Amino acid sequence: MQANLEVLEGLVRRLDISVPMDQLESEVQGRLKRLARSVKMDGFRPGKAPLSAVARQHGAGVRQEVLGETLQSRFGDAVQAHQLKIAGYPRFEPKAGQDAASEMTFSASFEVYPEVRIDDLNTGKISRPVVSLSDADVGKTLEVLQKQRRTFEPADRAAIEGDLVKFDYQGTIDGEAFEGGKGEDFASVIGEGRLLKDFEQNLIGLKAGDSKGFDLTFPAEYAAKELAGKNAHFEVQIKEVQAPVLPPIDADFAKALGIEDGDVEKLRAEVKSNLEREVKRRVQTKLKEQTMELLLQKSTLDLPQSLVAMETDRLRQMTEADMQQRGVQTMKLSADMFTGQAERRVRLGLILAEIVQANKLVAQPEQIRELIQEQAQSYEDPEQVLQWYYQSPERMQEIESLALEENVVAWVAGQAQVEDVTTSFEELMGRA
């Protein structure tokens, strides 16, 4: 077998692979004979069709099958002999101007994995948020939980932010009514953003029985395109104002949140534990984001276009499937929409793989189990979640990938300049 390697532009390589025709035909004839023992053909009992008839009907398909398998086998042998790392799939083409009597020669074009060069990371800078949870942070979270379980009671006063207001409204543009501009017994909580802010602000200070007219301009990016940027006039009549009533943080409140004995201190401890897990996750996410950006800046490599094309297609298919699942009808999405994201993902994947391999950053079993346990703590039955992960190789592979990413982040942090930055919980959550 001949398998001459040719280096083309960039990462592209070409192997010329010769297939002896006598061996090919011998395998074809052997498969046709085996097929003839069981094949069903019109006019013959099963397994009784003559070999010539089987060859006429199935010969082309069998020959193509044998040729494909032979090429893949010989290509694999050649790749191993030349110690190549193949990226993507090869493309086989018969060489022109050859005499196929004794052998056929094919050119296999493909890409190889690139060399990844990572510059010194010592000059790289990473900020690590340091958060100390306070009783106030726990208290604010409990307030959020209270608001989620609030009720409303009629209030004989003017509306303020946080009140539930029921009203009728009529909107016009240039004196003409417009679609969606009229409503009766409409109810909304002021300050929750269900209505335009300018609309909500005009409800503040009104009480049941009051009426008011006001003008506002729809935002230029308003969802209803026919209204975007237009000036409108509204007339509102207030039907009722209701004030929020928060449940007390007591035993009943604690029980409603899963604390069986109603111990409020246990509830506070559980809330704090949940916040600590969220802080750890957020800090790790921010470290990961900075690590990936630093690695992109410090690394040099050629991108295998075959891998970019595969990742582009995968992202496109995932997006289309997600849109269909949500009932969004769309035309076939253009691959160009995903090329940039695909290039970034492929580049990062190659960089991370190089770091993992070069530094032997394998995911340890105890590390994987700890990651699963962290995720399981958010569920009512953590042990069941643990079993759910271990029963699926695919799910375990996802966790292993997370563990490897954590190992890379830790390795980069050991190389770069890491600055601890005191951060409040609100800042970390993006609510400052």
C-alpha positions as a printed NumPy array, in Angstrom:
array([[  0.   ,   0.   ,   0.   ],
       [  1.237,   3.461,  -0.909],
       [  0.308,   6.4  ,   1.282],
       [  2.326,   9.456,   0.38 ],
       [  1.74 ,  12.461,   2.68 ],
       [  1.633,  15.93 ,   1.135],
       [  1.614,  19.126,   3.221],
       [ -0.681,  21.729,   1.686],
       [ -1.63 ,  25.211,   2.907],
       [ -2.07 ,  25.726,   6.646],
       [ -3.406,  22.657,   8.407],
       [ -4.497,  20.863,   5.227],
       [ -2.789,  17.584,   4.384],
       [ -3.266,  15.071,   1.584],
       [ -2.617,  11.352,   1.487],
       [ -2.56 ,   9.33 ,  -1.719],
       [ -3.948,   5.876,  -1.006],
       [ -3.823,   3.007,  -3.492],
       [ -6.342,   0.154,  -3.419],
       [ -5.383,  -3.091,  -5.3  ],
       [ -8.305,  -4.047,  -7.532],
       [ -7.803,  -7.796,  -7.157],
       [ -8.222,  -7.544,  -3.372],
       [-11.219,  -5.248,  -3.793],
       [-12.956,  -7.551,  -6.258],
       [-12.179, -10.603,  -4.136],
       [-13.95 ,  -9.044,  -1.157],
       [-16.872,  -7.928,  -3.358],
       [-17.343, -11.438,  -4.734],
       [-17.148, -12.94 ,  -1.242],
       [-19.879, -10.617,   0.042],
       [-22.101, -11.237,  -2.986],
       [-21.84 , -15.014,  -2.4  ],
       [-22.803, -14.596,   1.245],
       [-25.645, -12.282,   0.255],
       [-26.924, -14.801,  -2.332],
       [-27.572, -17.353,   0.428],
       [-30.352, -15.286,   1.947],
       [-31.378, -12.491,  -0.431],
       [-34.98 , -12.329,  -1.648],
       [-35.437, -11.609,  -5.36 ],
       [-38.515, -11.696,  -7.561],
       [-38.865, -15.032,  -9.342],
       [-36.594, -16.942,  -6.984],
       [-36.986, -18.61 ,  -3.634],
       [-34.982, -16.972,  -0.789],
       [-31.329, -17.94 ,  -1.135],
       [-31.829, -19.593,  -4.569],
       [-31.115, -16.616,  -6.86 ],
       [-28.087, -17.178,  -9.166],
       [-24.952, -15.208,  -8.305],
       [-25.096, -13.364, -11.647],
       [-28.582, -12.028, -10.852],
       [-27.522, -10.999,  -7.336],
       [-24.479,  -9.235,  -8.81 ],
       [-26.637,  -7.323, -11.331],
       [-28.988,  -6.063,  -8.625],
       [-26.64 ,  -5.569,  -5.666],
       [-23.139,  -5.486,  -7.146],
       [-22.807,  -1.688,  -7.372],
       [-23.951,  -1.149,  -3.792],
       [-21.711,  -3.893,  -2.398],
       [-18.723,  -2.595,  -4.368],
       [-19.279,   0.943,  -3.04 ],
       [-19.58 ,  -0.409,   0.496],
       [-16.37 ,  -2.438,   0.219],
       [-14.503,   0.465,  -1.361],
       [-15.606,   2.83 ,   1.433],
       [-14.56 ,   0.411,   4.16 ],
       [-11.235,  -0.296,   2.459],
       [-10.454,   3.39 ,   2.085],
       [-11.291,   4.085,   5.728],
       [ -9.146,   1.158,   6.875],
       [ -6.157,   2.084,   4.735],
       [ -6.554,   5.739,   5.643],
       [ -6.491,   4.798,   9.326],
       [ -3.339,   2.749,   8.819],
       [ -1.682,   5.636,   6.975],
       [ -2.667,   8.142,   9.66 ],
       [ -1.192,   5.892,  12.326],
       [  1.985,   5.364,  10.308],
       [  2.485,   9.121,   9.894],
       [  1.367,   9.808,  13.509],
       [ -1.215,  12.372,  12.473],
       [ -3.97 ,  13.898,  14.623],
       [ -6.945,  14.316,  12.309],
       [ -9.365,  17.214,  12.769],
       [-12.765,  16.549,  11.229],
       [-13.314,  14.028,   8.461],
       [-11.292,  13.26 ,   5.307],
       [-12.618,  13.866,   1.793],
       [-11.774,  11.078,  -0.698],
       [-11.451,  11.767,  -4.42 ],
       [-10.213,   9.402,  -7.163],
       [ -7.085,  10.643,  -8.897],
       [ -7.593,  11.593, -12.518],
       [ -5.895,   9.89 , -15.463],
       [ -5.181,   6.551, -13.807],
       [ -5.488,   3.011, -15.127],
       [ -7.88 ,   1.262, -12.748],
       [ -7.129,  -2.225, -14.072],
       [ -4.682,  -3.155, -11.343],
       [ -5.316,  -0.544,  -8.663],
       [ -7.193,   2.657,  -7.888],
       [ -5.558,   5.628,  -6.213],
       [ -7.497,   8.113,  -4.106],
       [ -6.506,  11.429,  -2.588],
       [ -7.668,  11.915,   0.977],
       [ -7.729,  15.609,   1.93 ],
       [ -8.097,  16.558,   5.577],
       [ -6.945,  18.891,   8.316],
       [ -4.735,  18.115,  11.287],
       [ -4.899,  19.582,  14.775],
       [ -2.806,  22.741,  15.12 ],
       [  0.113,  23.484,  17.368],
       [ -1.138,  25.608,  20.275],
       [  1.335,  28.199,  21.527],
       [  0.559,  29.834,  24.869],
       [  2.598,  32.859,  25.897],
       [  3.788,  33.496,  29.431],
       [  0.744,  34.114,  31.626],
       [  2.693,  35.873,  34.404],
       [  1.698,  39.305,  33.092],
       [ -1.976,  38.387,  32.909],
       [ -4.291,  39.907,  35.5  ],
       [ -7.403,  38.357,  37.048],
       [ -9.742,  39.913,  39.619],
       [-11.205,  37.527,  42.168],
       [-14.319,  38.788,  44.014],
       [-14.2  ,  38.219,  47.766],
       [-17.651,  38.282,  49.341],
       [-18.562,  38.111,  53.019],
       [-22.247,  37.377,  53.454],
       [-23.92 ,  39.477,  56.133],
       [-27.126,  39.111,  58.11 ],
       [-28.446,  41.97 ,  55.979],
       [-27.929,  39.883,  52.818],
       [-29.893,  37.042,  54.386],
       [-32.569,  39.513,  55.462],
       [-32.921,  40.953,  51.941],
       [-33.332,  37.46 ,  50.539],
       [-36.035,  36.717,  53.098],
       [-37.753,  39.945,  52.032],
       [-37.759,  38.684,  48.441],
       [-39.319,  35.422,  49.63 ],
       [-41.912,  37.432,  51.564],
       [-42.802,  39.454,  48.457],
       [-43.25 ,  36.251,  46.483],
       [-45.902,  35.188,  49.017],
       [-47.554,  38.554,  49.564],
       [-51.285,  39.21 ,  49.438],
       [-53.135,  42.462,  48.707],
       [-55.839,  44.228,  50.691],
       [-57.995,  47.262,  49.698],
       [-56.426,  50.557,  50.788],
       [-58.405,  53.794,  51.235],
       [-55.54 ,  56.037,  50.124],
       [-53.595,  57.226,  47.118],
       [-51.502,  54.64 ,  45.249],
       [-47.787,  54.326,  45.938],
       [-45.099,  52.122,  44.448],
       [-45.718,  48.471,  45.286],
       [-49.52 ,  48.825,  45.308],
       [-51.81 ,  46.767,  43.089],
       [-53.965,  49.194,  41.088],
       [-57.084,  48.215,  39.144],
       [-58.176,  50.698,  36.459],
       [-59.79 ,  51.331,  33.078],
       [-57.828,  53.081,  30.363],
       [-58.281,  54.479,  26.857],
       [-55.377,  55.52 ,  24.659],
       [-55.383,  57.589,  21.454],
       [-52.79 ,  58.691,  18.909],
       [-53.655,  61.903,  17.073],
       [-57.152,  61.565,  18.484],
       [-57.654,  58.074,  17.078],
       [-57.973,  54.877,  19.115],
       [-55.346,  52.183,  18.394],
       [-55.202,  48.419,  18.795],
       [-54.367,  47.415,  22.357],
       [-54.963,  50.945,  23.612],
       [-58.096,  50.193,  25.628],
       [-58.644,  48.068,  28.727],
       [-61.15 ,  47.554,  31.543],
       [-60.455,  46.323,  35.076],
       [-56.786,  46.094,  34.214],
       [-54.645,  45.307,  37.272],
       [-50.929,  45.907,  37.706],
       [-48.439,  46.311,  40.551],
       [-46.737,  49.702,  40.332],
       [-42.978,  49.352,  40.014],
       [-42.831,  45.788,  38.669],
       [-42.288,  46.958,  35.104],
       [-45.336,  45.34 ,  33.535],
       [-46.316,  48.769,  32.227],
       [-44.186,  51.523,  30.745],
       [-42.462,  53.474,  33.503],
       [-44.03 ,  56.771,  32.356],
       [-47.463,  55.131,  32.521],
       [-46.86 ,  53.728,  36.006],
       [-45.637,  57.059,  37.349],
       [-48.932,  58.678,  36.373],
       [-50.839,  56.17 ,  38.546],
       [-48.943,  57.161,  41.685],
       [-50.95 ,  59.558,  43.857],
       [-54.347,  58.469,  42.503],
       [-56.981,  56.761,  44.656],
       [-60.156,  54.834,  43.885],
       [-62.586,  57.025,  41.928],
       [-59.9  ,  59.369,  40.531],
       [-59.456,  60.035,  36.821],
       [-56.447,  61.435,  34.994],
       [-55.304,  62.229,  31.476],
       [-51.636,  62.27 ,  30.449],
       [-49.339,  62.071,  27.443],
       [-46.424,  59.708,  26.887],
       [-44.093,  58.67 ,  24.1  ],
       [-43.633,  54.995,  23.278],
       [-39.941,  53.981,  23.312],
       [-38.203,  53.713,  19.946],
       [-37.522,  50.008,  20.658],
       [-41.116,  49.262,  21.724],
       [-42.172,  45.686,  20.922],
       [-45.246,  46.779,  18.936],
       [-43.421,  48.312,  15.961],
       [-46.473,  50.277,  14.819],
       [-46.402,  52.222,  18.118],
       [-42.63 ,  52.641,  18.524],
       [-41.608,  56.276,  18.944],
       [-45.166,  57.638,  18.702],
       [-46.847,  60.143,  21.052],
       [-50.046,  58.958,  22.731],
       [-52.652,  60.35 ,  25.112],
       [-54.208,  58.19 ,  27.836],
       [-57.239,  58.624,  30.059],
       [-57.391,  56.402,  33.156],
       [-60.099,  55.806,  35.789],
       [-58.947,  54.212,  39.034],
       [-61.239,  51.422,  40.254],
       [-59.347,  50.179,  43.289],
       [-56.045,  50.503,  45.133],
       [-54.727,  47.522,  47.076],
       [-51.756,  47.578,  49.436],
       [-49.34 ,  44.634,  49.725],
       [-49.409,  42.56 ,  52.901],
       [-46.237,  40.573,  53.592],
       [-46.497,  37.347,  55.577],
       [-44.612,  37.473,  58.896],
       [-41.407,  35.496,  59.114],
       [-42.72 ,  32.943,  61.571],
       [-43.16 ,  29.187,  61.908],
       [-45.857,  29.024,  59.2  ],
       [-43.622,  30.955,  56.822],
       [-40.707,  28.614,  57.54 ],
       [-42.893,  25.529,  57.02 ],
       [-44.102,  26.911,  53.691],
       [-40.452,  27.056,  52.611],
       [-39.716,  23.443,  53.547],
       [-38.601,  23.712,  57.188],
       [-40.725,  20.924,  58.66 ],
       [-40.553,  22.008,  62.313],
       [-41.043,  25.696,  61.469],
       [-37.778,  26.776,  63.105],
       [-37.083,  30.291,  61.761],
       [-33.387,  30.09 ,  62.654],
       [-33.098,  26.919,  60.551],
       [-34.731,  28.841,  57.707],
       [-32.172,  31.646,  58.021],
       [-29.354,  29.089,  58.105],
       [-30.675,  27.378,  54.975],
       [-31.067,  30.694,  53.162],
       [-27.492,  31.6  ,  54.08 ],
       [-26.257,  28.196,  52.89 ],
       [-28.039,  28.691,  49.558],
       [-26.528,  32.162,  49.206],
       [-23.051,  30.794,  49.939],
       [-23.464,  28.23 ,  47.164],
       [-24.63 ,  30.967,  44.803],
       [-21.673,  33.171,  45.766],
       [-19.261,  30.318,  45.08 ],
       [-20.888,  29.667,  41.704],
       [-20.836,  33.339,  40.709],
       [-17.215,  33.804,  41.761],
       [-16.195,  30.691,  39.821],
       [-18.097,  31.958,  36.774],
       [-16.336,  35.34 ,  36.884],
       [-12.95 ,  33.642,  37.279],
       [-13.738,  31.358,  34.362],
       [-14.796,  34.257,  32.137],
       [-11.563,  36.156,  32.854],
       [ -9.481,  33.002,  32.442],
       [-10.931,  32.272,  29.019],
       [-10.364,  35.843,  27.843],
       [ -6.778,  35.755,  29.087],
       [ -6.105,  32.452,  27.328],
       [ -7.564,  33.795,  24.086],
       [ -5.288,  36.822,  24.327],
       [ -2.171,  34.806,  25.14 ],
       [ -2.619,  31.921,  22.683],
       [ -1.72 ,  31.541,  19.03 ],
       [ -3.05 ,  28.764,  16.812],
       [ -4.521,  28.065,  13.394],
       [ -8.177,  27.07 ,  13.389],
       [ -9.16 ,  23.838,  11.602],
       [-11.996,  25.03 ,   9.382],
       [-13.526,  21.571,   9.387],
       [-14.058,  21.814,  13.163],
       [-15.442,  25.346,  12.821],
       [-17.912,  24.145,  10.184],
       [-19.024,  21.242,  12.384],
       [-19.483,  23.498,  15.429],
       [-21.322,  26.094,  13.338],
       [-23.748,  23.46 ,  12.11 ],
       [-24.223,  22.095,  15.625],
       [-25.042,  25.547,  17.023],
       [-27.446,  26.239,  14.156],
       [-29.278,  22.947,  14.658],
       [-29.505,  23.497,  18.426],
       [-30.959,  26.982,  17.919],
       [-33.487,  25.801,  15.354],
       [-34.557,  22.914,  17.612],
       [-34.932,  25.266,  20.568],
       [-37.039,  27.69 ,  18.531],
       [-39.267,  24.867,  17.318],
       [-39.677,  23.596,  20.878],
       [-40.828,  27.069,  21.93 ],
       [-43.262,  27.214,  19.036],
       [-41.341,  29.881,  17.117],
       [-41.693,  29.41 ,  13.38 ],
       [-38.637,  30.442,  11.417],
       [-36.855,  29.889,   8.136],
       [-33.649,  27.877,   8.041],
       [-31.074,  29.964,   9.877],
       [-27.948,  31.12 ,   8.08 ],
       [-24.692,  29.465,   9.141],
       [-23.024,  32.909,   9.096],
       [-25.012,  33.797,  12.229],
       [-23.038,  31.244,  14.227],
       [-19.567,  31.334,  12.652],
       [-18.067,  33.81 ,  15.132],
       [-19.354,  31.899,  18.156],
       [-18.202,  28.606,  16.618],
       [-14.686,  29.954,  16.004],
       [-14.422,  31.124,  19.607],
       [-15.658,  27.79 ,  20.975],
       [-13.293,  25.757,  18.781],
       [-10.355,  28.014,  19.651],
       [-11.039,  27.732,  23.383],
       [-11.59 ,  23.989,  23.128],
       [ -8.193,  23.486,  21.509],
       [ -6.471,  25.737,  24.062],
       [ -8.078,  23.984,  27.021],
       [ -7.283,  20.546,  25.605],
       [ -3.628,  21.547,  25.204],
       [ -3.403,  22.82 ,  28.795],
       [ -5.151,  19.745,  30.202],
       [ -2.889,  17.365,  28.303],
       [  0.36 ,  19.254,  28.838],
       [ -0.222,  19.639,  32.578],
       [ -2.093,  16.381,  33.201],
       [ -5.062,  18.199,  34.726],
       [ -7.274,  15.135,  34.927],
       [-10.613,  15.244,  36.741],
       [-10.397,  13.178,  39.926],
       [-13.345,  10.969,  40.975],
       [-13.735,  12.81 ,  44.284],
       [-13.757,  16.144,  42.434],
       [-16.502,  14.93 ,  40.114],
       [-18.549,  13.625,  43.046],
       [-18.179,  16.947,  44.884],
       [-19.446,  18.852,  41.838],
       [-22.471,  16.577,  41.578],
       [-23.167,  16.939,  45.301],
       [-23.054,  20.732,  44.979],
       [-25.653,  20.656,  42.232],
       [-27.746,  18.086,  44.096],
       [-28.046,  20.304,  47.188],
       [-30.597,  22.453,  45.373],
       [-33.016,  19.514,  45.189],
       [-35.279,  17.916,  47.751],
       [-33.625,  14.491,  47.438],
       [-29.874,  15.022,  46.771],
       [-29.117,  11.279,  46.84 ],
       [-31.575,  10.651,  44.021],
       [-29.911,  13.38 ,  41.939],
       [-26.532,  11.796,  42.641],
       [-27.765,   8.436,  41.303],
       [-29.332,  10.165,  38.292],
       [-25.935,  11.526,  37.248],
       [-24.026,   8.292,  37.807],
       [-26.54 ,   6.319,  35.735],
       [-25.771,   8.301,  32.572],
       [-22.344,   8.39 ,  30.83 ],
       [-23.456,  11.524,  28.964],
       [-24.327,  13.384,  32.163],
       [-21.109,  12.219,  33.796],
       [-19.156,  13.502,  30.805],
       [-20.748,  16.936,  31.28 ],
       [-19.668,  16.989,  34.926],
       [-16.167,  15.828,  33.988],
       [-15.922,  18.697,  31.507],
       [-16.88 ,  21.128,  34.271],
       [-14.209,  19.615,  36.506],
       [-11.566,  19.987,  33.789],
       [-12.564,  23.629,  33.279],
       [-12.193,  24.226,  37.022],
       [ -8.739,  22.632,  36.889],
       [ -7.703,  24.91 ,  34.026],
       [ -9.018,  27.977,  35.876],
       [ -7.012,  26.975,  38.961],
       [ -3.901,  26.331,  36.86 ],
       [ -4.143,  29.716,  35.126],
       [ -4.752,  31.435,  38.486],
       [ -1.495,  29.893,  39.651],
       [  0.327,  31.45 ,  36.68 ],
       [ -1.311,  34.872,  36.428],
       [ -1.513,  37.839,  38.779],
       [ -4.685,  37.39 ,  40.822],
       [ -6.043,  40.346,  42.791],
       [ -8.634,  39.757,  45.495],
       [-11.323,  42.449,  45.293],
       [-13.714,  42.966,  48.19 ],
       [-17.196,  42.808,  46.693],
       [-20.649,  43.097,  48.187],
       [-23.219,  40.394,  47.577],
       [-25.371,  42.893,  45.661],
       [-22.454,  43.809,  43.387],
       [-21.666,  40.162,  42.719],
       [-25.298,  39.532,  41.775],
       [-25.33 ,  42.57 ,  39.507],
       [-27.924,  44.369,  41.593],
       [-25.79 ,  47.183,  42.998]])
